[in-house]
Amino acid sequence: MTETQEILLRLAAAALGGLAVGIEREWSARRDADHSRFGGVRTFLLLGLAGGLAAAVGREDPRIGLVVLAGAAALVVVAYLVSAWKGTIDATTEVAAVVVLGAGLLAGTGRLVLASAVFALTALVLAEKGRMHAAVERIQSAELEAGARFAVLALVVLPLLPAEPWGPYGGIEPRRLWILVLIFAGLSFAGYIALRVAGPERGYGLAGLLGGVVSSTAVTLNFARESRGHESLARALGLGALAASTILPVRVLVLSGALNLEVARALAPAVLPALVAGAGAVALALRSRDRSATREEVLPGNPLRLGAAIQMTLLFVAVLLVLAAVRDRFGSAGLLGTSALLGLTDLDALTYSMSKLAASGTPAATAARALLIGMISNTLFKAALALALGAPAFRRVCLTGLAVFGAALGAGLLLI
C-alpha cells in the first residue's frame, strides 16, 4: 500500500466514523423535533474528516495540524455558546462533536482500531439515551453511595497498600488481601443488583439462586426462619435454599480460578457431579412462581457489605497463619481436617487460603480436595440449620436436596 492510499484509508475511516455518529444525532433530532440542535450527518462527517486531516497535515508540519484542530474545536465551542444563549443547556451533541474530532485525529494517525472503537462507543451511548436515563432514575441513594465507596477502595486505597509479603510464613500480603476484600464486596454488590433487577416475582427459587452469590448460608438461614411464619411458602423457600447451595461450587470455582488457575483446574471435575445433581433442584426452584413476597424481603440492607468484607480480611490473616502452621506440623492430613472445620462457616476464607498455599508449594490436588471437604462440611451445616429452624415442608425439601447435593460432592472426592 502506497503512502497516498494509506492516508486515504485513514481519512475514510475518520469520515465514516463521523458519519455513523451524525446519523444517530440527526435521527435523534427528528425524533425529538429539535430543529435547533447543532450538527447532523454532514457536520459530523466533516468533523471526523477534519480530525483526520489535522493528523495527516500534522505529519508534515505539526503547527498546521494544530491550527486545523483548533479551528474545528472553536466552531464546536461557538455552537455551544449560541445554544446556551438561546436557553438550551444540553451539551451532549457538542461534546459528541469534540469526541468525533478526537477520534478522527486518532484515525488520521493510523490508530484505526482504537478510533473505530471510540466512534462505535460514542454512537452507542447516544442511542441508548432512554435506557441510560431510566436506569439512573432507578438507582437508590444506598446503591450510589456503595458504588462511590467501592471506587475509592479500588482506585485510591489499593494502590497505597504494599505488595511485599511479611509476617510469619510470609503469609500476609496487604495488597492481595485488599484485592480479596474488593472481590467479596463486589460479589455482594453484584448479588444485590441482580436481586433488585429480577425481584421475587419469579419465585424464591431465583431469589435463592441470586442470593447464593452473596451467601448460601445466609439464604438458608433466612429462608428457614421465614418458612416458620409462612407455612404455605415453605416448599418454595426450601427450593430457594437448594438453589443457593447449588451456586456455591460455582462461586468457589470462580474465586479459586481468579486466585490460582491450577487449583481451579483440579477442582472443576470434582464439582461437576454436584452441579449436575443441583441442576434439577434449580429447575424446580425457578418454576416456583410465588408472587406474594416483596423485593425488600430478599434484598440485603447493605449493598456493599464492606464491614463484613473487612472482617473477613482480618480473619484471613489468622487463617493463613493457622493453615501454614498446620501444614508444617501435620502435613496434608492436618490441612484437610482444618479445612473441614473452616468450611462450616467461611468458605471464602478457605478458598483464598488454599489458593495461597497452592501458590507456595502445596499440591493443587490437595488444595482442591480441601476445598471440596470444606463444601461438604458447609452443606452439613446448612442441613443442620434447615433441621433446627425450618418448617416441616421446608425441611423435607431442603434436607432431601442437600443430601443428594452432599453425596455428589462426596463422589467428587474420587475424581481428584
N, C-alpha and C positions, 0 to 999 in steps of 0.2 A: 504494500500500500504506500503510495506516494505521500509526501507531506501535505499536498493540497487535498487529497482525498481524506486524509486523517482529520484535517481541520474541518472539512465539510461534514464529516461524520459527527464530530463533536458539536458543531453548530446545529445540526439536525436534531441531535439528542436534546440540546438545550431548548430548541424551539418546540419540539414535540412535548417535552415535559411541561413547558409553559402553556401549551395548548390544552393539555389534559386538565390542568388547574383552571384555566379560563373557561372551559366548557362547564365545569361544575359551578363556577361563580355566576356565569350568565344564566344557567338553568335555575339556580337558587334565586337570582334577582327576579326572574319572570314568575317563579312560584310565589314569591313574597310580594309581587307587584311593586318592587323597589326600583324605580327608574333613575334614581339619583346615585346609585351605587357606582363606585369607582371601578372601572375596568371590566372587561368581558373577554371573549375569546381572542380577539385581535390584540388587545392590550397586553394580556398575559403571555401570548405567544411572542410578542415583540420584547417584553421584559426578559423572558428566558433567553431570547436571541441576543439581547443587549448584554446580558451576563456572559454568554459565550463569546461574543465579540470582544468584550473587555479583556477576557483571558487570552484570546488569540492575539489581539493587538499588543497586549502587555508583554508577550514573548519578545517582541522587537523593541518596545520602549515602555517600561512599566508606568511611566508618567501618563502616557496616552490612555492606557488601560484604566488607570485610576480616575482620569477625567471622565471617561465614558461611564464608569461605575458610579461616580459621584453625581453625574448629571441625571442618570436614571433614578438613583435614590432620592435626589432632590425633588423630582417630579412626584414621587410617591408621597413624600412629606407634604408638599404643597397640596396634593389632592386630599390628604387627611385634614389639613388645616381648613381647607374650604368646607369639607363635610362638617367639621366641628363648628365652624362659624354658622352653618345652617341649622345647627342643633342636633346633628347626628353624632353620637358618641361611640358607635360600634366601629372599631378599627380593624375588624377581622380581615376584611378584603385588603386593606393597605398592608397589614402585617404579612398576609399571604403573598402580596406582591414583593415584599422585601425578601421573603424566603425563596420565591421563584427566581429572583435576581441572583441570590447567593448560590442556588442550585445550578443555575445557568453558568455561573462562574466556575463551579466545580466541573461541570461537563466540558467547558472550554479548556480546562487544564488537563483533561484526559481521565478524570475520575468518573467514568460513565456509570459504573455500578452504584457508587455512592450517590451520585446525582439522581439516578433513576429512583433509588430508594427514597430520597428526600421528596421528589416530585410525587411519588405514589402515596407516601405517608401524608403529605400535605393535602392531597385530594381526598384521601380517606377521612381525615379529621374534619375537613369542611363538609363532606357529605353526611357525616354522622352527627351533625349538629343536634338534631332532635333527640336521639338516643342518649347523647352525652349530657344534655341538659336534664333529661328525665332521670338519668342515673344520679346526677348531683342532687336533685331535689329529694331523692330517697335516702341520701346519706344522713345519718343521725350524728349529733354532736359527739357522742361517745366514740363512734367509729372514726370521725375526723381526728379527734384527739389521739386515738390509738395509732392511727396511721402516721401522724406527726411524730409521736414518741418513737415509733419503730424506725422512722427515717433518721432521727437524731442518734438512736442507739447504733444503727448500722453505719452511718456516714460520719459521725462525729466521735463517738466513744470507741468504736472498734479500731480505727487507725491509731489511736493513742495507746492501746494496750501492747505490752511487749510480747514478742513471739517466741522468745527463748524459754525452753523448759527449765524448771528449777524445783527444788524441794526433794524429799526422799524419793528414790527410784526415778527421778526426773519426770514425775507424773503430773506436774502442774504446768500447763501452758495457757496463760491468761487469754491470749487472743483466740486460740482454738476453743477454749471453754466458752468464750463470749459468742463465738460463731454458733455454738450449740444452743446457747440461750436464744439467739435470733431465730434459729431453726424452729425451736419449740414454740416461741412466741408467734412466729409466722404461721405455724400449723394451727395454733389456736385461733388466730385471726382469720385464716382461710376457712376453718370449720365454721366459725361464727357467720361469715359472709354467706357460705353455702347454705346454712340453715335459714338465714334471712331470705335468700332468693327462693329456695324450694318451699319453705313453710311446712307446717304439719298437715296440710290438707291432703297430701299424698300418703298419709298414714305414718304411724310411729315406726314402721319399718325403714322408710327412707330417712326419717329423723335420726334413728339409731345408727344407720349406716354413715351418715354425715357426722353425727356426734362422735362416732368412734375415731374419727380423725383427730379429735381433741383428746378423748379419754374413754376407752371402752369400759373401764371400771366405774367411772363416774356415771356413764349412761346406765349401766346395770344397777347401780345403787339407786339412782333417781327413779328409774322405771319400776324397780321392785317396790319402792316406797309408794309410788303413785298407784300401783296396782291394788294396794290395800284399800284405797279410798275410791277406786273406780273398778269394781269387780267386772263390769261389762266390757272394760277395755283391757282386762288382764292378758288375754291371749295375744292381742295386738302388741301390747307392751313387751310380752315375752319374745315375740318375733323381732321387735326392735332391738332388744338386748342381744339377741343372736346375731343380728346384722352388724351391731357394733363390734362384737367379738370377731366376726369374720374379717373385718377390715384390719384387725390387729397385725396379722402376719404381713400384710401389705405395708403397713406403716413401718414395722421393724425392718423389712427388706429394703424399703426406700431409704430409710435413715442409715442403715448399715452400708448401703451402696454409696451414699454420699460421703461416708467416712472412710470406708475401706472396701474396695471393689472385690477383693479376694474373698472376704467374709461373706459378702452378698452372693457371690457365685457358689460358694459351698452351701449356703443356706437355701437358695432358691429351690432345688429339687426336693428338699425336705419339707418345705411348707406347702408344696403343691397338693398333697393329699388333703390337707386341712382346708385349703381354698376350695377344692372340689366339693368336699363334704359340706362346707358352709354355703356354697352357692345355692343349694336347694332352700336353705333357711332364708337367704337373702331374697330369693324369688318369691317365696311365700310372704315375706315381710313387705315387699313392695306392692303386693296385691292387697294388702290390708289397708283400706282407704277409710280410716276413721277421721271425720272432719270436725269432731267436737272440740278438739284442743285448739288453743290459741298459740300464736307464734311465741309469746312470752314464756310459755311453759317449757319450751325446748331450747330457748336461747340462753347461753350463759350471760351473767350480768356484766362481765368484763371481757371485751373482745380480745384484748392482747394477753391478759393473764400474766403480766410482767412479773408480779410478785412471785407467782408460782415458778416462773422460769428462773428467777434469781435464786430462789430456794433450791431448785434442782442444781444450779451451778455450785452452790455450797456443798450439796450432797455429793456431787461428782468428785470433789477433792477427796473426801473421806472414802468414797467407793474405790477410787483409783488406788489409793494407798493400801486399803484393806485387801483388794484383789491382788495387787502386786506382792504383798507380804504373804498371802495365801499361796500364790504360785511358787514363791521361793521356798516356802516351808513344806507344802504338801504336794506340789505338782498339780497335774491336771485333775485328779480326783477331788482335791480340795477346792479347786476352781469351780467345778461343776456343782458341788454342794452349795457353795456360796451363791452361785447363780440361781439355784432353786429358791433360796431364801429371798434374794433380792427381787426376783421376778414376781413375788407375791404383791409387791406394792409399786415398784418403779422399773418398768421395762425400758424406759428411755435411758435412765442412768446405766442400766445393764448393757444396752446396745452401744452406747458411747464407750463404756469401759472395755467391752470385748473387742470393739474395733480398734481401740487404742492399744490394747495388749497384743493383738494380732500384728499390728504395725511394728511392735517392738520385739517380736520373736515368737510369740505363741502361735502354734499352727492354726491356719484359718479354719480347718475342720473342727478343732477343739473349740474355737470361739463360736462357730455356728452351732455346735452341739450344746454349748452353754446357753445360747440364745433360745434354742428350742426347748430346753429344760425350763428356762425362765418363763416361756409362754405357757407351758403345761401347768406350772405352779400358779401362774396368773389365772388360767382358766379354772383351776380348782378353787381359787379364792373367790372368783365371781360366782361359781356354783354355790359356795357357802353363803354368799350374800343373798342369792336368789332363794335359797332354802330358808334362811333366817328371816328375811324381810318381805318376800313376795307373797302374793295371794295364791291360793291353790292352783288356779288356772295358769298363773304366771309361772309357778314352779314346774308344773307339768311340761309346759312348752319349753321353758328356758333350760331346765335340767336335762331334758331329753336331747335337745340340740347341743348343749355343752358337752354331754357325754360323748356324742358322736364326734364332735369337733376335737375334744381332747384325745380321743382314741386315734384320730387321724394324725394329730401332732405326734403322738407316741410312735405311730407307724413311720413317721418321717425320720425318727432317730435311726432307723435301719438303712436309710438312704444316704447317710453321711459317712 
